[in-house]
Amino acid sequence: MLKKPTLVFICTENSARSLMAEAIAKSQYADRFDVYSAGNQPTYPDIRALDAIQRHGLSNEGLTSKSLGELAGIEFDYVIVLCSKARQECQNQLKAKNVLAWDFPDPKENGKAKAYDITLNELSERLKMFVLLYDKSQRIQ
């Protein structure tokens, strides 16, 4: 059996956007990728992000804020950076075959539950496109 490619989502605090992306990818694409998330200045999971994950029928079990250092032994195939601050601060630390930058607004700045739902939906749509392109590239090879 072939090893699944590794995919990590990175955001500064690893408290909302990257955890939501991790939850989506683990729920919908675990058959294709080994999925992780991390932050360069991790704090703790934002309860509003965890609530949004649950409202959308996804599991938030096991989601924790992790530092990049905790994942240092993993060689990543895909790194998706979800905020410009993390992209700037982590640029030299990211060792991966493919690095993508998706700058999503921080839902914490709005503070309303709807902002988390919007972010979750937008992440889900972007991930659908990413996986569609990934699948297509695998058929071509």
C-alpha positions as CSV (number, residue, x, y, z in Angstrom):
1,M,0.0,0.0,0.0
2,L,1.3,3.4,-0.9
3,K,2.0,5.9,1.9
4,K,-0.5,8.8,1.9
5,P,0.9,12.3,1.4
6,T,1.1,14.5,4.5
7,L,-0.8,17.8,4.7
8,V,-0.4,20.4,7.4
9,F,-2.3,23.6,7.9
10,I,-0.4,26.4,9.6
11,C,-1.7,29.6,11.3
12,T,-0.1,31.8,13.9
13,E,-2.0,30.6,17.0
14,N,-3.3,27.3,15.6
15,S,-6.6,28.1,17.4
16,A,-9.2,28.7,14.8
17,R,-8.6,28.6,11.0
18,S,-6.0,25.9,11.0
19,L,-8.0,23.7,13.4
20,M,-11.1,24.1,11.3
21,A,-9.1,23.2,8.1
22,E,-7.7,20.1,10.0
23,A,-11.2,19.0,11.0
24,I,-12.6,19.4,7.5
25,A,-9.6,17.5,5.9
26,K,-9.7,14.7,8.5
27,S,-13.4,14.3,8.1
28,Q,-13.5,14.4,4.3
29,Y,-10.1,13.6,3.0
30,A,-8.5,11.2,5.5
31,D,-8.5,8.5,2.8
32,R,-6.1,10.7,0.7
33,F,-3.9,12.6,3.3
34,D,-2.4,12.3,6.7
35,V,-3.6,15.6,8.2
36,Y,-2.1,17.9,10.8
37,S,-2.2,21.5,11.9
38,A,0.2,23.7,13.8
39,G,1.1,27.3,14.7
40,N,4.3,29.3,15.1
41,Q,2.9,30.9,18.3
42,P,0.2,28.3,19.4
43,T,-2.3,29.2,22.1
44,Y,-5.4,27.1,22.7
45,P,-8.4,26.1,20.6
46,D,-10.9,28.8,20.3
47,I,-14.2,27.5,21.6
48,R,-16.1,29.4,18.9
49,A,-14.1,27.5,16.2
50,L,-14.8,24.2,18.0
51,D,-18.5,25.0,18.2
52,A,-18.6,25.9,14.4
53,I,-16.9,22.6,13.6
54,Q,-19.6,20.7,15.6
55,R,-22.4,22.8,14.1
56,H,-21.3,21.7,10.7
57,G,-21.4,18.0,11.6
58,L,-17.6,17.6,11.9
59,S,-15.7,16.1,14.8
60,N,-13.5,18.4,17.0
61,E,-12.2,15.4,19.0
62,G,-8.5,15.5,19.5
63,L,-8.0,19.0,18.0
64,T,-5.3,20.8,20.0
65,S,-3.1,23.8,19.4
66,K,0.4,22.5,18.5
67,S,3.7,24.2,17.7
68,L,5.6,23.6,14.5
69,G,8.3,22.1,16.7
70,E,6.0,19.3,17.7
71,L,5.7,18.2,14.1
72,A,9.5,18.6,13.3
73,G,10.0,15.0,12.6
74,I,7.4,14.8,9.9
75,E,8.3,15.4,6.2
76,F,5.4,17.2,4.7
77,D,4.2,16.9,1.1
78,Y,1.8,19.9,1.4
79,V,1.9,22.9,3.7
80,I,-1.0,25.3,3.5
81,V,-0.4,28.5,5.4
82,L,-3.7,30.2,6.3
83,C,-2.5,33.7,7.4
84,S,0.0,36.2,6.2
85,K,1.6,36.7,9.6
86,A,2.5,32.9,9.8
87,R,3.7,33.0,6.2
88,Q,6.1,35.8,7.0
89,E,7.3,34.4,10.3
90,C,7.6,30.7,9.2
91,Q,8.9,31.1,5.7
92,N,12.4,29.8,6.5
93,Q,11.0,26.9,8.7
94,L,8.7,25.4,6.1
95,K,10.3,22.4,4.6
96,A,7.9,20.8,2.3
97,K,7.5,19.6,-1.3
98,N,4.7,22.1,-1.8
99,V,3.8,25.3,0.1
100,L,0.6,27.1,-0.5
101,A,-0.5,30.4,1.0
102,W,-4.2,30.9,1.6
103,D,-4.7,34.1,3.5
104,F,-8.0,33.9,5.3
105,P,-9.3,36.7,7.6
106,D,-9.2,35.8,11.3
107,P,-12.8,35.1,12.5
108,K,-11.7,36.2,16.0
109,E,-11.5,39.8,14.8
110,N,-15.2,39.8,14.1
111,G,-16.0,37.7,17.2
112,K,-19.5,36.6,16.0
113,A,-20.4,32.9,15.5
114,K,-21.3,33.7,11.9
115,A,-17.7,34.7,11.1
116,Y,-16.6,31.2,12.2
117,D,-19.3,29.6,10.0
118,I,-18.3,31.7,7.0
119,T,-14.6,30.8,7.5
120,L,-15.4,27.1,7.9
121,N,-17.5,27.2,4.7
122,E,-14.8,29.0,2.7
123,L,-12.1,26.6,3.9
124,S,-14.3,23.7,2.9
125,E,-14.8,25.1,-0.6
126,R,-11.0,25.8,-1.0
127,L,-10.2,22.3,0.2
128,K,-12.6,20.8,-2.3
129,M,-10.8,22.6,-5.1
130,F,-7.4,21.6,-3.7
131,V,-8.4,18.0,-3.6
132,L,-10.0,18.1,-7.0
133,L,-6.6,19.4,-8.5
134,Y,-4.7,16.9,-6.4
135,D,-6.8,14.0,-7.6
136,K,-6.5,15.2,-11.2
137,S,-2.7,15.4,-10.9
138,Q,-2.5,11.8,-9.5
139,R,-4.4,10.5,-12.6
140,I,-2.1,12.2,-14.9
141,Q,1.1,10.7,-13.4
